[in-house]
Amino acid sequence: MKKHLWTGFIETVKKEVVPALGCTEPVSVALAASIATTHLKSKPTRVDAFVSPNLMKNGMGVGVPGTGMVGLPIAAAVGALAGDADAGLEVLKNITPTDVESAKLMIDQKQVSVGVAQVSNILYAKATVSDGENEATVIIADGHTNVVAIEVNGESVFIADPKPVQKEQLPGNIFSEATAQDIYDFALNVPVEDIEFIVQAVELNDALSKEGLTGKYGLKIGVTFQRNVERGLLSGGLLTDVLCRTSAASDARMDGAMKPAMSNSGSGNQGIAATMPVLVVAEHVKADRDTLARALMMSHLMAIYIKSYQNKLSALCGATTASMGAVAAMTWLLGGQFKQVSDAICSMIGDITGIICDGAKTSCAMKVSSSASAAVKAALMALDGIRVTGNEGIVADDVDASIRNMSALANGAMTQTDVQILDIMVHK
């Protein structure tokens, strides 16, 4: 057991599993605009944003919390006018209806623009704000809250220290020497008081789920499952509960509910996918709080581990990989050991790899529910000694090799898929 990794695992989870109000791509633009405004002497009268193609894709059609609108222009405008520059991914938590009306007026008067930046960064947001006398620019890159440059009236006031990424070290941090077995062992053996903080993921994401079940949000996926159980068209039970409660949280989050999600790897939907199925199974088996904490840690850390092999944003739906973290914890909660956990992950890779990310939007709740369904299926198969074998497709006998094969697809051939997706979206 590689106990020297444990501190790094905890630090990584604390960094990657954080509250986020709204879809993290438009929120990143709002944060850049908000920070830029702090360098002006009065409220901005103009906001210009440039973002990477991937960020544009994920920001075009998603609800912005508290605004009743979708897209990057409203995020940039309301972030500049009323964002909390110190709140990170909760930058929009204090906006008011008056702020939203002012932001809409700026858009109507064509004082807000958003364009695609020709940059190599997968995640990039540049916001320039002006009050007519002064101008400030903030650039966020490679992480949703990672400010790399600030410029005021043409003069640089901050440049982050460059941190070159060595391709051979991807994932170039604690995971470069870790395996899925290490994550499993850590979650089961670390002192529970060291990981009890992860239970906050339940508190936030379950509150979102309950909000989604009010039936006011998005495509109402969760409510649809619930309604059809009441009609007798679906039976109740573990699978239905997982689908209903997981998708309801995504319904609310993607349609701009003013409640934060506990995110994973920079995504609220990934945080939901790594949390809600685990919670439902934990409740089903009547797990105590300590067991729930270990299950949530296994899920979230496994999801981060799998995601660490991939680009931050890609054409591969992140909810699918986050659900592979969830299936590890679900399988363990249902009585499986590491063999069954690894088999379940491999089966999911053989099942749902290739679900595309065509931007953040309300229909993401459908992909979240599909991924949760695949997780339940793979867990039950693994408990019965059934898995997708290493002779089939991109799946290998070894779980870590299977993860790397899937990630090679996401980082390789699917980069062109990403270009095609964005081209289709912007020309509709």
Phi and psi in degrees as a GROMACS rama.xvg file:
@    title "Ramachandran Plot"
@    xaxis  label "Phi"
@    yaxis  label "Psi"
@TYPE xy
-88.1337  76.854  LYS-2
-65.7851  -21.5765  LYS-3
-65.6432  -15.0893  HIS-4
-83.7837  -16.382  LEU-5
-59.9785  -45.5945  TRP-6
-60.0374  -41.8668  THR-7
-64.1421  -38.9032  GLY-8
-59.9185  -47.0623  PHE-9
-63.8174  -44.8132  ILE-10
-62.1361  -38.9723  GLU-11
-65.3802  -44.1162  THR-12
-64.2701  -41.4492  VAL-13
-63.6984  -27.6915  LYS-14
-82.1057  -37.6674  LYS-15
-95.8367  -16.3479  GLU-16
-112.885  92.8368  VAL-17
-136.95  155.511  VAL-18
-65.1801  141.286  PRO-19
-141.719  127.478  ALA-20
-98.3453  104.216  LEU-21
93.1856  168.666  GLY-22
-58.1395  132.175  CYS-23
-71.2414  -19.1118  THR-24
-73.6645  -55.185  GLU-25
-61.9946  -32.1738  PRO-26
-63.2854  -36.3261  VAL-27
-62.5004  -39.8261  SER-28
-66.0126  -43.8492  VAL-29
-59.5562  -39.9955  ALA-30
-66.151  -43.5742  LEU-31
-59.8065  -43.6474  ALA-32
-65.9992  -38.9773  ALA-33
-65.5269  -45.1174  SER-34
-63.11  -40.547  ILE-35
-60.8449  -39.4142  ALA-36
-62.1546  -29.8403  THR-37
-63.4966  -15.3938  THR-38
-96.5562  4.50629  HIS-39
-99.6979  164.165  LEU-40
-94.8111  -12.7501  LYS-41
-148.052  176.099  SER-42
-60.8402  141.799  LYS-43
-69.3535  147.557  PRO-44
-111.458  -4.54158  THR-45
-151.364  142.167  ARG-46
-134.777  127.059  VAL-47
-124.892  126.455  ASP-48
-123.936  144.022  ALA-49
-129.971  133.436  PHE-50
-133.468  158.827  VAL-51
-67.2397  157.459  SER-52
-55.0104  -40.7857  PRO-53
-64.7479  -39.4753  ASN-54
-68.9311  -38.1465  LEU-55
-58.5947  -44.9768  MET-56
-58.4553  -43.3834  LYS-57
-82.5079  -7.18156  ASN-58
-110.288  -7.71067  GLY-59
-68.1359  -38.5382  MET-60
-125.593  17.9532  GLY-61
-104.643  146.774  VAL-62
-67.7775  140.189  GLY-63
-102.939  122.036  VAL-64
-52.9045  134.908  PRO-65
78.5129  1.21316  GLY-66
-109.976  -24.1283  THR-67
70.7562  15.0775  GLY-68
-129.697  165.234  MET-69
-116.82  156.876  VAL-70
104.9  168.016  GLY-71
-74.4495  -33.8735  LEU-72
-58.3937  -45.2283  PRO-73
-68.186  -34.9846  ILE-74
-63.4294  -44.8436  ALA-75
-64.2249  -43.6277  ALA-76
-67.9839  -50.2557  ALA-77
-71.427  -30.1254  VAL-78
-64.22  -42.7411  GLY-79
-65.7613  -39.6243  ALA-80
-81.5099  -34.5227  LEU-81
-144.095  9.35529  ALA-82
-70.7295  152.163  GLY-83
-93.6732  103.932  ASP-84
-65.1553  -17.1948  ALA-85
-98.0123  2.8756  ASP-86
-98.2865  4.8175  ALA-87
58.2719  -129.269  GLY-88
-73.8469  -1.59398  LEU-89
-105.679  29.8992  GLU-90
-55.3412  -29.3438  VAL-91
-97.3163  13.3602  LEU-92
-68.1948  -21.0406  LYS-93
-110.657  12.052  ASN-94
-69.9728  150.784  ILE-95
-116.753  165.626  THR-96
-56.5362  -33.9197  PRO-97
-65.2174  -40.5546  THR-98
-61.2944  -41.9874  ASP-99
-64.4161  -42.0901  VAL-100
-62.5722  -40.0118  GLU-101
-64.402  -39.5495  SER-102
-66.6308  -41.6863  ALA-103
-62.5184  -37.7859  LYS-104
-64.0992  -40.3939  LEU-105
-59.9615  -41.6717  MET-106
-65.8306  -44.3695  ILE-107
-60.9825  -34.3369  ASP-108
-89.0804  11.225  GLN-109
58.8058  40.4615  LYS-110
-100.963  8.95112  GLN-111
-131.189  131.667  VAL-112
-134.772  148.678  SER-113
-136.782  128.343  VAL-114
-136.141  171.732  GLY-115
-91.3371  129.523  VAL-116
-90.4067  139.4  ALA-117
-87.4335  80.51  GLN-118
-128.622  160.64  VAL-119
-87.6492  -15.0045  SER-120
-65.1773  134.452  ASN-121
-67.2845  -41.7394  ILE-122
-116.923  115.71  LEU-123
-152.653  130.209  TYR-124
-139.34  123.819  ALA-125
-120.592  122.904  LYS-126
-122.38  127.93  ALA-127
-115.757  124.707  THR-128
-119.02  148.499  VAL-129
-140.865  141.748  SER-130
-107.542  14.4543  ASP-131
96.8954  -25.7842  GLY-132
-115.57  -38.6257  GLU-133
-123.064  157.164  ASN-134
-138.478  138.958  GLU-135
-137.404  143.69  ALA-136
-128.115  135.411  THR-137
-126.31  135.158  VAL-138
-116.745  127.374  ILE-139
-111.849  133.508  ILE-140
-149.176  145.365  ALA-141
68.6068  3.05077  ASP-142
-169.285  145.139  GLY-143
-64.5333  -21.2362  HIS-144
-122.311  13.2906  THR-145
-87.4797  92.4456  ASN-146
-74.2546  124.2  VAL-147
-110.677  -17.0235  VAL-148
-159.131  143.497  ALA-149
-134.966  133.092  ILE-150
-131.115  133.585  GLU-151
-124.66  120.905  VAL-152
50.2028  43.7555  ASN-153
82.306  -2.68361  GLY-154
-111.16  134.666  GLU-155
-73.9765  128.27  SER-156
-113.757  -11.4455  VAL-157
-158.394  132.6  PHE-158
-136.774  124.363  ILE-159
-69.1777  149.426  ALA-160
-63.6519  130.297  ASP-161
-65.9518  139.634  PRO-162
-125.293  86.1836  LYS-163
-60.3634  136.082  PRO-164
-97.9196  124.416  VAL-165
-90.1262  117.926  GLN-166
-54.1538  -36.9766  LYS-167
-71.1356  -11.1943  GLU-168
-98.8144  4.0673  GLN-169
-70.8302  119.897  LEU-170
-79.0884  112.685  PRO-171
-81.7111  37.447  GLY-172
-135.637  -138.496  ASN-173
-60.5365  -23.7327  ILE-174
-82.6256  -6.29026  PHE-175
-64.2109  -22.6824  SER-176
-119.9  11.7378  GLU-177
-98.916  161.234  ALA-178
-131.83  169.496  THR-179
-60.4451  -34.9588  ALA-180
-61.6536  -40.1794  GLN-181
-61.2451  -40.6694  ASP-182
-66.9701  -43.2085  ILE-183
-59.78  -48.5372  TYR-184
-63.3887  -41.1413  ASP-185
-60.6553  -48.7933  PHE-186
-62.1561  -32.7064  ALA-187
-85.0126  -19.9577  LEU-188
-119.616  -16.0935  ASN-189
-63.4123  143.771  VAL-190
-54.8691  128.838  PRO-191
-63.0363  -28.3815  VAL-192
-65.3353  -21.3977  GLU-193
-77.4292  -17.872  ASP-194
-122.617  7.06682  ILE-195
-60.0586  -24.707  GLU-196
-58.7304  -25.5483  PHE-197
-67.2201  -17.8063  ILE-198
-65.1489  -19.5623  VAL-199
-59.4393  -25.3642  GLN-200
-59.3078  -37.1261  ALA-201
-66.6216  -45.3826  VAL-202
-58.6201  -43.2747  GLU-203
-77.2935  -48.9411  LEU-204
-74.7234  -30.38  ASN-205
-70.5788  -34.3364  ASP-206
-63.4802  -39.1962  ALA-207
-63.5363  -40.6958  LEU-208
-61.3165  -45.2807  SER-209
-64.348  -36.0165  LYS-210
-64.8364  -41.8094  GLU-211
-63.6016  -31.5274  GLY-212
-76.4967  -2.44894  LEU-213
-72.4522  -14.9166  THR-214
82.742  18.2898  GLY-215
-100.809  -0.697114  LYS-216
-126.447  140.877  TYR-217
55.4698  -140.331  GLY-218
-86.7837  2.25643  LEU-219
58.3424  41.6664  LYS-220
-62.7804  -48.6893  ILE-221
-60.6978  -44.3183  GLY-222
-64.6718  -35.4578  VAL-223
-61.0205  -45.8739  THR-224
-59.7577  -47.4506  PHE-225
-60.4914  -45.5773  GLN-226
-62.2249  -38.8394  ARG-227
-80.8683  -16.5778  ASN-228
-68.6928  -43.8649  VAL-229
-63.6458  -32.9208  GLU-230
-76.1272  -16.6962  ARG-231
90.4056  4.74251  GLY-232
-81.7746  -22.7723  LEU-233
-124.968  148.954  LEU-234
-92.1188  151.716  SER-235
-74.8912  -179.594  GLY-236
130.983  -176.593  GLY-237
-59.9056  -50.6155  LEU-238
-59.8482  -47.985  LEU-239
-63.4903  -39.7248  THR-240
-63.9915  -41.57  ASP-241
-60.1101  -48.5749  VAL-242
-63.804  -45.7889  LEU-243
-62.6431  -52.3853  CYS-244
-76.4832  -30.9608  ARG-245
-72.4426  -48.61  THR-246
-68.2534  -31.5073  SER-247
-61.6989  -39.0931  ALA-248
-62.9433  -40.5432  ALA-249
-69.6665  -38.0888  SER-250
-51.3028  -51.7369  ASP-251
-66.7419  -44.6649  ALA-252
-64.6262  -42.6635  ARG-253
-77.7315  -13.4763  MET-254
-106.689  18.1116  ASP-255
87.256  24.15  GLY-256
-60.9145  141.571  ALA-257
-85.6074  52.0404  MET-258
-133.878  135.911  LYS-259
-75.1949  149.282  PRO-260
-99.079  151.74  ALA-261
-85.8209  112.836  MET-262
-84.9261  170.704  SER-263
-142.863  126.234  ASN-264
56.8397  36.1667  SER-265
82.7639  13.5055  GLY-266
-135.859  127.472  SER-267
-66.1055  -40.9002  GLY-268
-63.234  -37.015  ASN-269
-66.7114  -36.6967  GLN-270
-65.0855  -40.9979  GLY-271
-63.0085  -45.9423  ILE-272
-64.3238  -29.2343  ALA-273
-86.8065  -10.4508  ALA-274
-109.197  -55.694  THR-275
-65.0337  -44.4224  MET-276
-60.5831  -36.5377  PRO-277
-65.4338  -43.395  VAL-278
-60.5175  -45.6238  LEU-279
-62.4685  -43.1975  VAL-280
-67.1797  -40.1315  VAL-281
-60.6319  -41.5832  ALA-282
-65.726  -37.9013  GLU-283
-62.2711  -40.0363  HIS-284
-92.1257  3.33855  VAL-285
59.2075  45.7437  LYS-286
-69.5054  144.436  ALA-287
-80.5426  175.977  ASP-288
-62.909  -39.1963  ARG-289
-64.1052  -42.6337  ASP-290
-65.454  -39.8184  THR-291
-60.41  -42.9093  LEU-292
-60.6046  -42.9977  ALA-293
-66.0849  -39.9058  ARG-294
-65.2653  -43.7529  ALA-295
-64.5228  -38.2494  LEU-296
-65.7245  -42.0891  MET-297
-60.0604  -44.5695  MET-298
-65.0766  -52.96  SER-299
-67.2057  -41.0513  HIS-300
-70.0777  -37.8455  LEU-301
-65.1993  -39.2458  MET-302
-62.7065  -41.8122  ALA-303
-65.3066  -41.9476  ILE-304
-58.9436  -47.9989  TYR-305
-64.0413  -45.0447  ILE-306
-65.743  -28.0957  LYS-307
-63.6091  -19.5056  SER-308
-82.799  -5.66561  TYR-309
-116.763  160.328  GLN-310
-59.6106  150.544  ASN-311
-56.1056  -42.7973  LYS-312
-125.275  141.843  LEU-313
-156.973  -174.865  SER-314
-82.8794  -3.01991  ALA-315
-93.3187  123.559  LEU-316
-58.3833  122.165  CYS-317
-68.5489  -24.4045  GLY-318
-63.6007  -29.4739  ALA-319
-67.0149  -44.6041  THR-320
-73.1839  -34.8198  THR-321
-63.4885  -36.3717  ALA-322
-68.5616  -21.511  SER-323
-71.2692  -28.6572  MET-324
-67.7576  -43.8223  GLY-325
-60.3925  -39.5071  ALA-326
-65.6916  -29.9843  VAL-327
-60.9956  -49.4245  ALA-328
-68.6473  -39.3576  ALA-329
-63.0814  -43.1007  MET-330
-63.1494  -41.8206  THR-331
-65.0122  -44.2379  TRP-332
-60.8276  -31.7081  LEU-333
-87.0269  6.55822  LEU-334
109.273  1.36063  GLY-335
-78.3045  157.99  GLY-336
-107.964  -171.313  GLN-337
-59.91  -35.9943  PHE-338
-57.4354  -46.4328  LYS-339
-69.7689  -36.6493  GLN-340
-60.1218  -48.5136  VAL-341
-67.2679  -36.2961  SER-342
-63.3338  -40.7338  ASP-343
-65.551  -40.7421  ALA-344
-63.3071  -44.3102  ILE-345
-60.9951  -40.5219  CYS-346
-64.4651  -37.8069  SER-347
-66.0054  -39.5155  MET-348
-61.5036  -37.7396  ILE-349
-73.8956  -14.2163  GLY-350
-98.8468  -58.4534  ASP-351
-113.097  4.45177  ILE-352
-58.0579  134.298  THR-353
107.28  -8.38979  GLY-354
-63.8257  122.552  ILE-355
-82.7002  153.695  ILE-356
-98.9064  108.765  CYS-357
-111.248  48.2596  ASP-358
92.6757  158.213  GLY-359
-81.6049  134.967  ALA-360
-172.237  176.174  LYS-361
-63.1444  -30.8204  THR-362
-71.5606  -6.09413  SER-363
-58.8759  -27.7608  CYS-364
-60.8109  -29.6562  ALA-365
-68.5168  -40.4698  MET-366
-69.2512  -36.1531  LYS-367
-61.7504  -44.5178  VAL-368
-69.088  -36.9032  SER-369
-63.4561  -40.6635  SER-370
-67.2887  -40.1607  SER-371
-64.5673  -39.2269  ALA-372
-62.9967  -42.9156  SER-373
-62.6323  -34.6046  ALA-374
-66.4219  -44.4538  ALA-375
-60.4799  -45.5253  VAL-376
-59.7722  -46.6591  LYS-377
-66.7824  -36.9802  ALA-378
-64.3038  -45.67  ALA-379
-65.5031  -39.2012  LEU-380
-61.0043  -46.3612  MET-381
-62.5639  -38.5146  ALA-382
-64.6304  -24.5296  LEU-383
-95.9821  10.6724  ASP-384
76.5515  24.4421  GLY-385
-115.8  135.284  ILE-386
-153.436  160.632  ARG-387
-69.4476  126.115  VAL-388
-86.0786  169.046  THR-389
-71.0456  -2.92592  GLY-390
-90.6502  -0.729905  ASN-391
-115.136  118.567  GLU-392
57.6629  -135.74  GLY-393
-86.4522  -3.30675  ILE-394
-76.461  137.473  VAL-395
-108.083  169.791  ALA-396
-64.2435  -37.441  ASP-397
-90.7998  135.537  ASP-398
-64.8763  -39.4045  VAL-399
-66.9479  -37.3077  ASP-400
-65.7409  -38.6534  ALA-401
-62.1966  -42.2471  SER-402
-61.486  -43.442  ILE-403
-66.7193  -35.7331  ARG-404
-64.0893  -45.4371  ASN-405
-61.8471  -41.3519  MET-406
-68.3383  -34.3863  SER-407
-62.0206  -37.0317  ALA-408
-65.3948  -44.8986  LEU-409
-63.7909  -41.4705  ALA-410
-84.5538  -15.0656  ASN-411
-103.819  -98.2497  GLY-412
-59.5048  -30.546  ALA-413
-76.3442  -6.29462  MET-414
-66.3157  -35.9391  THR-415
-72.0844  -34.1279  GLN-416
-57.9554  -41.2868  THR-417
-60.2197  -43.9164  ASP-418
-61.1647  -43.5903  VAL-419
-65.8868  -39.9145  GLN-420
-60.1982  -49.1617  ILE-421
-63.8114  -38.806  LEU-422
-61.8903  -42.3716  ASP-423
-63.571  -43.4337  ILE-424
-64.4117  -44.1646  MET-425
-77.5021  -14.7852  VAL-426
-107.141  10.5469  HIS-427
